[in-house]
Amino acid sequence: MQVYLVGGAVRDKLLNLKVKDKDWVVVGATPKQMLDLGYQQVGKDFPVFLHPKSKQEYALARTERKIAGGYTGFECQFGTDVSLEQDLIRRDLTINAIAEDDNGQLIDPHNGLADIQAKLLRHVSPAFVEDPLRVLRVARFAARYHSLGFTIAAETIELMQQMVNHGELNHLQPERIWLETEKALMTGAPQIYFKILKQVGALKVIMPELDCLWGIPNPEKWHPEIDTGIHCMMVVEQASKLSESTEVRFAALCHDLGKGLTPPEMWPRHHGHEKAGVQLVKDVCSRLRIPNHFRDLACITSEFHCHIHKAYELKSTTYLKMFDKTDLWRKPERFKQFLLCCLADFKGRKDFENRDYPQFEHVRKIADACLSIKAQPFLQQGYKGLQIKQKIYDERIKVIKQLSPAPN
């Protein structure tokens, strides 16, 4: 029985990154031996065990054989005769197929260390094509390690395109697509994930509402980058700089989906795209089983982002309608996230990155002032029921008129 540290822990250690989780592979052991040593079995399809003290995962060395479509269509075999090298060859990327023994010696049969030094994401073997989830995983790794200068090997990009063309991604479950996408949104460069998926044709399969935006023009005055798809990638990039919130980043990604519905004869203007995009956001979230809190912020951002851009032109009544519809009163923190999305939208344009966006602070002050108006003083003055509601409304209108220079 031999135990090796494998996968991400070895990779990140070699990259001088903080190691979060440690995974181990056990060669030459049986499930009974592991149980006798006090390990707890958790794997259903193949034996994975939790260490009795550290609770880290220990998996028996195994081989995989493709027997059906999709990422679940594998037959796993394990036994005391399965070698470490046989286990490593089934892995996705060479940088993930390095093992380390208890003496700190590396076992690197697929030259993963050389690819780490070359900053390349390269598939281990032709068996890469058997698991469609790997298309999304590689795109996610490209986003995660973009700041370190990593790129995807040309031959791996080609395999990813082949997998898309052969319809392999059609077998992916929505939950798995969203899990990879959410992880990608957590990286330092989430826009790279979507750019890679666009490049290999996968974005059209998993998120056609976003994929179609490339090639749709915007008015050059406000969008020097012109192309809507490029703009959306710039907005996601800005959102990742402004906030670590995956909800903010997702909402930024989806803010202009409505432009995909604009008839070409109307280009480059997109009248009504804000409300039109709301249903598309709901469609994406329903199809990929995305949690409601992501959906709700993305819907608000789609419908009202242009209100914030035109903050100095809004009537006081329009402000209150927006505050009501975005549920500022019960969810003020979400409204602040919405304002961050609008800031990202403004800065996510060519040569706009360092421009001032006073609308952000202007609307925040108005929102805070309206939130500070409470019912208690009116109760103390003897008002009741609908009278209190009207008094609060009137006071909010008064505050907005004081803070906003817009004609009312």
C-alpha positions as a Python dict, from the first residue, in 0.01 Angstrom:
ca = {
    (1, 'M'): (0, 0, 0),
    (2, 'Q'): (149, 330, -119),
    (3, 'V'): (-3, 676, -79),
    (4, 'Y'): (61, 974, -310),
    (5, 'L'): (-45, 1336, -303),
    (6, 'V'): (-206, 1413, -641),
    (7, 'G'): (-390, 1669, -850),
    (8, 'G'): (-448, 2031, -752),
    (9, 'A'): (-244, 2019, -432),
    (10, 'V'): (72, 1922, -622),
    (11, 'R'): (-2, 2166, -904),
    (12, 'D'): (-63, 2466, -678),
    (13, 'K'): (238, 2381, -463),
    (14, 'L'): (457, 2391, -776),
    (15, 'L'): (297, 2724, -870),
    (16, 'N'): (375, 2862, -522),
    (17, 'L'): (4, 2908, -458),
    (18, 'K'): (-182, 2836, -136),
    (19, 'V'): (-295, 2473, -125),
    (20, 'K'): (-659, 2454, -14),
    (21, 'D'): (-755, 2088, -42),
    (22, 'K'): (-535, 1781, -51),
    (23, 'D'): (-634, 1472, -247),
    (24, 'W'): (-452, 1142, -221),
    (25, 'V'): (-440, 829, -433),
    (26, 'V'): (-376, 489, -275),
    (27, 'V'): (-202, 219, -475),
    (28, 'G'): (-206, -149, -380),
    (29, 'A'): (-491, -143, -129),
    (30, 'T'): (-840, -294, -110),
    (31, 'P'): (-1156, -131, 27),
    (32, 'K'): (-1145, -373, 321),
    (33, 'Q'): (-793, -267, 412),
    (34, 'M'): (-898, 100, 408),
    (35, 'L'): (-1203, 30, 627),
    (36, 'D'): (-992, -176, 868),
    (37, 'L'): (-760, 124, 905),
    (38, 'G'): (-1054, 340, 1013),
    (39, 'Y'): (-1121, 523, 686),
    (40, 'Q'): (-1483, 613, 604),
    (41, 'Q'): (-1604, 518, 256),
    (42, 'V'): (-1797, 792, 72),
    (43, 'G'): (-1762, 708, -299),
    (44, 'K'): (-2050, 527, -465),
    (45, 'D'): (-1918, 457, -817),
    (46, 'F'): (-1563, 397, -702),
    (47, 'P'): (-1401, 376, -358),
    (48, 'V'): (-1318, 714, -205),
    (49, 'F'): (-1240, 729, 164),
    (50, 'L'): (-1214, 1002, 426),
    (51, 'H'): (-910, 991, 653),
    (52, 'P'): (-1019, 911, 1012),
    (53, 'K'): (-856, 1230, 1148),
    (54, 'S'): (-788, 1484, 871),
    (55, 'K'): (-1104, 1394, 673),
    (56, 'Q'): (-906, 1445, 351),
    (57, 'E'): (-1003, 1230, 52),
    (58, 'Y'): (-813, 913, -30),
    (59, 'A'): (-913, 737, -353),
    (60, 'L'): (-802, 394, -464),
    (61, 'A'): (-605, 401, -788),
    (62, 'R'): (-844, 331, -1074),
    (63, 'T'): (-884, 313, -1449),
    (64, 'E'): (-1180, 438, -1653),
    (65, 'R'): (-1340, 305, -1969),
    (66, 'K'): (-1595, 497, -2177),
    (67, 'I'): (-1914, 294, -2218),
    (68, 'A'): (-2182, 558, -2287),
    (69, 'G'): (-2230, 923, -2382),
    (70, 'G'): (-2180, 1216, -2148),
    (71, 'Y'): (-1957, 1268, -1848),
    (72, 'T'): (-2121, 989, -1643),
    (73, 'G'): (-2079, 719, -1906),
    (74, 'F'): (-1769, 560, -1757),
    (75, 'E'): (-1691, 221, -1613),
    (76, 'C'): (-1439, 248, -1332),
    (77, 'Q'): (-1214, -39, -1233),
    (78, 'F'): (-994, -53, -927),
    (79, 'G'): (-776, -318, -767),
    (80, 'T'): (-440, -378, -610),
    (81, 'D'): (-289, -424, -956),
    (82, 'V'): (-378, -71, -1083),
    (83, 'S'): (-59, 136, -1097),
    (84, 'L'): (-11, 504, -1020),
    (85, 'E'): (70, 569, -1385),
    (86, 'Q'): (-259, 407, -1494),
    (87, 'D'): (-444, 633, -1252),
    (88, 'L'): (-267, 948, -1369),
    (89, 'I'): (-329, 891, -1741),
    (90, 'R'): (-706, 921, -1695),
    (91, 'R'): (-672, 1280, -1569),
    (92, 'D'): (-758, 1584, -1777),
    (93, 'L'): (-452, 1812, -1793),
    (94, 'T'): (-83, 1736, -1760),
    (95, 'I'): (-50, 1989, -1478),
    (96, 'N'): (-313, 1789, -1287),
    (97, 'A'): (-143, 1454, -1355),
    (98, 'I'): (158, 1495, -1125),
    (99, 'A'): (195, 1293, -806),
    (100, 'E'): (423, 1336, -506),
    (101, 'D'): (540, 1054, -280),
    (102, 'D'): (600, 1080, 94),
    (103, 'N'): (964, 1178, 30),
    (104, 'G'): (862, 1477, -178),
    (105, 'Q'): (968, 1313, -504),
    (106, 'L'): (755, 1395, -809),
    (107, 'I'): (609, 1129, -1038),
    (108, 'D'): (542, 1312, -1364),
    (109, 'P'): (488, 1070, -1654),
    (110, 'H'): (313, 1329, -1875),
    (111, 'N'): (556, 1620, -1839),
    (112, 'G'): (321, 1833, -1630),
    (113, 'L'): (613, 2015, -1467),
    (114, 'A'): (742, 2123, -1809),
    (115, 'D'): (395, 2254, -1896),
    (116, 'I'): (379, 2444, -1566),
    (117, 'Q'): (710, 2606, -1656),
    (118, 'A'): (582, 2678, -2009),
    (119, 'K'): (249, 2802, -1864),
    (120, 'L'): (51, 2566, -2085),
    (121, 'L'): (-279, 2388, -2024),
    (122, 'R'): (-245, 2066, -2224),
    (123, 'H'): (-454, 1749, -2226),
    (124, 'V'): (-297, 1426, -2098),
    (125, 'S'): (-420, 1187, -2367),
    (126, 'P'): (-674, 1147, -2649),
    (127, 'A'): (-913, 1011, -2381),
    (128, 'F'): (-968, 1378, -2290),
    (129, 'V'): (-1254, 1383, -2542),
    (130, 'E'): (-1451, 1124, -2345),
    (131, 'D'): (-1562, 1373, -2077),
    (132, 'P'): (-1746, 1683, -2211),
    (133, 'L'): (-1724, 1858, -1874),
    (134, 'R'): (-1353, 1900, -1945),
    (135, 'V'): (-1430, 2167, -2204),
    (136, 'L'): (-1569, 2384, -1924),
    (137, 'R'): (-1299, 2281, -1676),
    (138, 'V'): (-1015, 2380, -1907),
    (139, 'A'): (-1182, 2715, -1977),
    (140, 'R'): (-1213, 2764, -1601),
    (141, 'F'): (-846, 2680, -1545),
    (142, 'A'): (-757, 2931, -1817),
    (143, 'A'): (-952, 3195, -1622),
    (144, 'R'): (-803, 3092, -1289),
    (145, 'Y'): (-442, 3103, -1405),
    (146, 'H'): (-472, 3387, -1656),
    (147, 'S'): (-286, 3626, -1427),
    (148, 'L'): (8, 3384, -1423),
    (149, 'G'): (26, 3389, -1804),
    (150, 'F'): (-125, 3046, -1873),
    (151, 'T'): (-275, 2970, -2214),
    (152, 'I'): (-435, 2660, -2363),
    (153, 'A'): (-227, 2445, -2599),
    (154, 'A'): (-343, 2467, -2961),
    (155, 'E'): (-398, 2092, -2983),
    (156, 'T'): (-617, 2101, -2672),
    (157, 'I'): (-826, 2385, -2816),
    (158, 'E'): (-871, 2170, -3127),
    (159, 'L'): (-993, 1874, -2920),
    (160, 'M'): (-1235, 2099, -2732),
    (161, 'Q'): (-1378, 2221, -3064),
    (162, 'Q'): (-1415, 1861, -3184),
    (163, 'M'): (-1606, 1769, -2870),
    (164, 'V'): (-1846, 2059, -2921),
    (165, 'N'): (-1893, 1975, -3289),
    (166, 'H'): (-1970, 1612, -3203),
    (167, 'G'): (-2248, 1719, -2967),
    (168, 'E'): (-2078, 1590, -2651),
    (169, 'L'): (-2180, 1899, -2450),
    (170, 'N'): (-2546, 1818, -2511),
    (171, 'H'): (-2508, 1542, -2252),
    (172, 'L'): (-2409, 1779, -1969),
    (173, 'Q'): (-2652, 1825, -1684),
    (174, 'P'): (-2752, 2188, -1615),
    (175, 'E'): (-2630, 2170, -1257),
    (176, 'R'): (-2279, 2072, -1370),
    (177, 'I'): (-2268, 2354, -1623),
    (178, 'W'): (-2365, 2605, -1358),
    (179, 'L'): (-2119, 2462, -1103),
    (180, 'E'): (-1827, 2511, -1343),
    (181, 'T'): (-1957, 2854, -1446),
    (182, 'E'): (-1996, 2967, -1086),
    (183, 'K'): (-1641, 2853, -1010),
    (184, 'A'): (-1521, 3044, -1315),
    (185, 'L'): (-1700, 3356, -1190),
    (186, 'M'): (-1497, 3326, -868),
    (187, 'T'): (-1164, 3348, -1053),
    (188, 'G'): (-955, 3657, -1108),
    (189, 'A'): (-1041, 3673, -1478),
    (190, 'P'): (-1391, 3527, -1535),
    (191, 'Q'): (-1414, 3689, -1879),
    (192, 'I'): (-1149, 3443, -2003),
    (193, 'Y'): (-1382, 3150, -1930),
    (194, 'F'): (-1654, 3291, -2154),
    (195, 'K'): (-1407, 3397, -2425),
    (196, 'I'): (-1265, 3043, -2443),
    (197, 'L'): (-1612, 2889, -2456),
    (198, 'K'): (-1698, 3132, -2736),
    (199, 'Q'): (-1379, 3040, -2922),
    (200, 'V'): (-1448, 2665, -2919),
    (201, 'G'): (-1820, 2697, -2991),
    (202, 'A'): (-1935, 2583, -2645),
    (203, 'L'): (-2098, 2913, -2545),
    (204, 'K'): (-2358, 2870, -2819),
    (205, 'V'): (-2455, 2537, -2661),
    (206, 'I'): (-2471, 2638, -2294),
    (207, 'M'): (-2566, 3007, -2316),
    (208, 'P'): (-2687, 3108, -2664),
    (209, 'E'): (-2839, 3429, -2524),
    (210, 'L'): (-2485, 3553, -2455),
    (211, 'D'): (-2316, 3391, -2754),
    (212, 'C'): (-2528, 3583, -3006),
    (213, 'L'): (-2413, 3924, -2880),
    (214, 'W'): (-2084, 3912, -3070),
    (215, 'G'): (-2126, 4106, -3392),
    (216, 'I'): (-2412, 4322, -3264),
    (217, 'P'): (-2304, 4690, -3275),
    (218, 'N'): (-2358, 4969, -3022),
    (219, 'P'): (-2343, 5347, -3082),
    (220, 'E'): (-1974, 5434, -3111),
    (221, 'K'): (-2014, 5751, -2901),
    (222, 'W'): (-2098, 5551, -2590),
    (223, 'H'): (-1930, 5226, -2691),
    (224, 'P'): (-1598, 5286, -2869),
    (225, 'E'): (-1547, 4908, -2862),
    (226, 'I'): (-1876, 4887, -3063),
    (227, 'D'): (-1928, 4509, -3039),
    (228, 'T'): (-2179, 4404, -2769),
    (229, 'G'): (-2009, 4071, -2697),
    (230, 'I'): (-1675, 4244, -2645),
    (231, 'H'): (-1847, 4501, -2423),
    (232, 'C'): (-1999, 4229, -2205),
    (233, 'M'): (-1657, 4071, -2155),
    (234, 'M'): (-1514, 4410, -2057),
    (235, 'V'): (-1799, 4461, -1810),
    (236, 'V'): (-1738, 4122, -1646),
    (237, 'E'): (-1370, 4208, -1621),
    (238, 'Q'): (-1452, 4539, -1450),
    (239, 'A'): (-1703, 4370, -1220),
    (240, 'S'): (-1434, 4124, -1106),
    (241, 'K'): (-1213, 4421, -1013),
    (242, 'L'): (-1493, 4596, -824),
    (243, 'S'): (-1639, 4303, -633),
    (244, 'E'): (-1566, 3944, -532),
    (245, 'S'): (-1939, 3873, -538),
    (246, 'T'): (-2030, 3607, -793),
    (247, 'E'): (-2382, 3752, -802),
    (248, 'V'): (-2244, 4089, -913),
    (249, 'R'): (-2025, 3928, -1176),
    (250, 'F'): (-2311, 3718, -1314),
    (251, 'A'): (-2544, 4019, -1327),
    (252, 'A'): (-2276, 4215, -1509),
    (253, 'L'): (-2243, 3930, -1758),
    (254, 'C'): (-2617, 3931, -1831),
    (255, 'H'): (-2693, 4303, -1823),
    (256, 'D'): (-2720, 4346, -2203),
    (257, 'L'): (-2878, 4016, -2310),
    (258, 'G'): (-3178, 4212, -2442),
    (259, 'K'): (-2964, 4357, -2722),
    (260, 'G'): (-2967, 4014, -2881),
    (261, 'L'): (-3337, 4070, -2958),
    (262, 'T'): (-3292, 4406, -3134),
    (263, 'P'): (-3390, 4379, -3505),
    (264, 'P'): (-3080, 4444, -3722),
    (265, 'E'): (-3254, 4734, -3896),
    (266, 'M'): (-3260, 4916, -3560),
    (267, 'W'): (-2883, 4880, -3497),
    (268, 'P'): (-2679, 5033, -3344),
    (269, 'R'): (-2960, 5163, -3118),
    (270, 'H'): (-3127, 4921, -2879),
    (271, 'H'): (-3445, 5084, -2761),
    (272, 'G'): (-3617, 4879, -2490),
    (273, 'H'): (-3335, 4627, -2451),
    (274, 'E'): (-3339, 4669, -2073),
    (275, 'K'): (-3683, 4519, -2013),
    (276, 'A'): (-3647, 4278, -2305),
    (277, 'G'): (-3343, 4127, -2136),
    (278, 'V'): (-3529, 4036, -1818),
    (279, 'Q'): (-3704, 3737, -1973),
    (280, 'L'): (-3376, 3618, -2129),
    (281, 'V'): (-3211, 3629, -1786),
    (282, 'K'): (-3498, 3423, -1647),
    (283, 'D'): (-3464, 3176, -1936),
    (284, 'V'): (-3091, 3126, -1870),
    (285, 'C'): (-3144, 3083, -1497),
    (286, 'S'): (-3431, 2840, -1542),
    (287, 'R'): (-3244, 2628, -1796),
    (288, 'L'): (-2920, 2607, -1596),
    (289, 'R'): (-3097, 2582, -1257),
    (290, 'I'): (-2923, 2895, -1132),
    (291, 'P'): (-3023, 3001, -778),
    (292, 'N'): (-3286, 3273, -743),
    (293, 'H'): (-3056, 3527, -577),
    (294, 'F'): (-2838, 3528, -891),
    (295, 'R'): (-3145, 3560, -1112),
    (296, 'D'): (-3301, 3844, -913),
    (297, 'L'): (-2995, 4069, -914),
    (298, 'A'): (-2937, 3999, -1284),
    (299, 'C'): (-3301, 4086, -1367),
    (300, 'I'): (-3282, 4413, -1173),
    (301, 'T'): (-2955, 4501, -1345),
    (302, 'S'): (-3096, 4428, -1690),
    (303, 'E'): (-3408, 4636, -1636),
    (304, 'F'): (-3270, 4937, -1452),
    (305, 'H'): (-2901, 4986, -1543),
    (306, 'C'): (-2983, 5268, -1785),
    (307, 'H'): (-3182, 5444, -1511),
    (308, 'I'): (-2859, 5484, -1316),
    (309, 'H'): (-2668, 5605, -1622),
    (310, 'K'): (-2939, 5875, -1658),
    (311, 'A'): (-2958, 5945, -1284),
    (312, 'Y'): (-2938, 6322, -1322),
    (313, 'E'): (-3235, 6321, -1560),
    (314, 'L'): (-3475, 6109, -1353),
    (315, 'K'): (-3789, 6252, -1195),
    (316, 'S'): (-3834, 6201, -823),
    (317, 'T'): (-4135, 5977, -891),
    (318, 'T'): (-3922, 5764, -1126),
    (319, 'Y'): (-3666, 5720, -849),
    (320, 'L'): (-3931, 5591, -613),
    (321, 'K'): (-4074, 5354, -875),
    (322, 'M'): (-3723, 5214, -928),
    (323, 'F'): (-3667, 5181, -553),
    (324, 'D'): (-3998, 4998, -518),
    (325, 'K'): (-3934, 4761, -808),
    (326, 'T'): (-3581, 4680, -692),
    (327, 'D'): (-3712, 4630, -336),
    (328, 'L'): (-3461, 4875, -192),
    (329, 'W'): (-3662, 4894, 130),
    (330, 'R'): (-3615, 4528, 223),
    (331, 'K'): (-3289, 4455, 39),
    (332, 'P'): (-3064, 4762, 54),
    (333, 'E'): (-2746, 4552, 22),
    (334, 'R'): (-2869, 4405, -306),
    (335, 'F'): (-2931, 4758, -434),
    (336, 'K'): (-2568, 4842, -359),
    (337, 'Q'): (-2466, 4534, -560),
    (338, 'F'): (-2685, 4662, -843),
    (339, 'L'): (-2502, 4997, -835),
    (340, 'L'): (-2170, 4813, -864),
    (341, 'C'): (-2303, 4637, -1174),
    (342, 'C'): (-2390, 4976, -1326),
    (343, 'L'): (-2043, 5107, -1245),
    (344, 'A'): (-1892, 4801, -1413),
    (345, 'D'): (-2116, 4859, -1716),
    (346, 'F'): (-1992, 5217, -1748),
    (347, 'K'): (-1624, 5132, -1705),
    (348, 'G'): (-1646, 4823, -1927),
    (349, 'R'): (-1600, 5024, -2246),
    (350, 'K'): (-1293, 5113, -2448),
    (351, 'D'): (-1113, 5409, -2286),
    (352, 'F'): (-1382, 5445, -2015),
    (353, 'E'): (-1191, 5247, -1749),
    (354, 'N'): (-1057, 5552, -1567),
    (355, 'R'): (-1347, 5792, -1624),
    (356, 'D'): (-1549, 5923, -1333),
    (357, 'Y'): (-1899, 5789, -1279),
    (358, 'P'): (-2063, 6031, -1032),
    (359, 'Q'): (-2402, 5865, -1082),
    (360, 'F'): (-2289, 5584, -851),
    (361, 'E'): (-2243, 5807, -546),
    (362, 'H'): (-2536, 6030, -642),
    (363, 'V'): (-2789, 5745, -646),
    (364, 'R'): (-2638, 5586, -336),
    (365, 'K'): (-2689, 5909, -139),
    (366, 'I'): (-3049, 5937, -256),
    (367, 'A'): (-3118, 5573, -168),
    (368, 'D'): (-2962, 5610, 177),
    (369, 'A'): (-3161, 5929, 243),
    (370, 'C'): (-3487, 5758, 145),
    (371, 'L'): (-3404, 5458, 361),
    (372, 'S'): (-3350, 5685, 661),
    (373, 'I'): (-3713, 5799, 653),
    (374, 'K'): (-3903, 5587, 906),
    (375, 'A'): (-4265, 5555, 1014),
    (376, 'Q'): (-4203, 5615, 1386),
    (377, 'P'): (-4199, 5999, 1380),
    (378, 'F'): (-4533, 6005, 1198),
    (379, 'L'): (-4680, 5756, 1444),
    (380, 'Q'): (-4576, 5986, 1726),
    (381, 'Q'): (-4748, 6276, 1549),
    (382, 'G'): (-5074, 6082, 1552),
    (383, 'Y'): (-5092, 5968, 1190),
    (384, 'K'): (-5236, 5622, 1116),
    (385, 'G'): (-5251, 5361, 840),
    (386, 'L'): (-5253, 5502, 488),
    (387, 'Q'): (-5178, 5847, 625),
    (388, 'I'): (-4837, 5725, 739),
    (389, 'K'): (-4771, 5564, 402),
    (390, 'Q'): (-4853, 5891, 226),
    (391, 'K'): (-4637, 6093, 466),
    (392, 'I'): (-4338, 5862, 405),
    (393, 'Y'): (-4394, 5891, 29),
    (394, 'D'): (-4413, 6271, 45),
    (395, 'E'): (-4100, 6293, 258),
    (396, 'R'): (-3908, 6071, 19),
    (397, 'I'): (-4015, 6285, -278),
    (398, 'K'): (-3902, 6594, -87),
    (399, 'V'): (-3561, 6440, -11),
    (400, 'I'): (-3507, 6332, -371),
    (401, 'K'): (-3592, 6681, -499),
    (402, 'Q'): (-3341, 6828, -256),
    (403, 'L'): (-3061, 6592, -362),
    (404, 'S'): (-3129, 6567, -736),
    (405, 'P'): (-3097, 6857, -977),
    (406, 'A'): (-3330, 6694, -1229),
    (407, 'P'): (-3649, 6883, -1324),
    (408, 'N'): (-3948, 6748, -1132),
}
